[in-house]
Amino acid sequence: MGIVIDKPRFNVDQVNSATYASKRFGEIRKKAKQLPQFISENNCVDTVVLDYKVYEEMYMELQALRELTWELEIARRLETADRMTLRYSVKDVLSDTEYEEFRSIDPNNISDAELFE
């Protein structure tokens, strides 16, 4: 079961209409240094203005979480592969002809040079 995270919460002082924001963008930017500012259009929030340092922290944390998720997935796959008991013998993976050819090889007739090419 995954973790359920609520949507961000904000107060009415942080919500600005698109019209207001377009006329008073400097004021919105200043407010955004303290708290994110939400721009709404047709009563729906569609834009967030926030301090660059906050954005940068969020970005770095997201990148770290993506990397951690990737590493956890690799670890899970390796664990699954280690638990697998399905094994194949040489005879299972070669055709009958290939297997007979393999069995007919005399290891004493292979020089070290050929063996370690």
Secondary structure, DSSP 8 states (H G I E B T S, - for coil): -----------GGGEEEHHHHHH-HHHHHHHHTTS-EEEEETTEEEEEE--HHHHHHHHHHHHHHHHHHHHHHHHHHHHHHHH------HHHHS-HHHHHHHHH--GGGS-HHHHT-
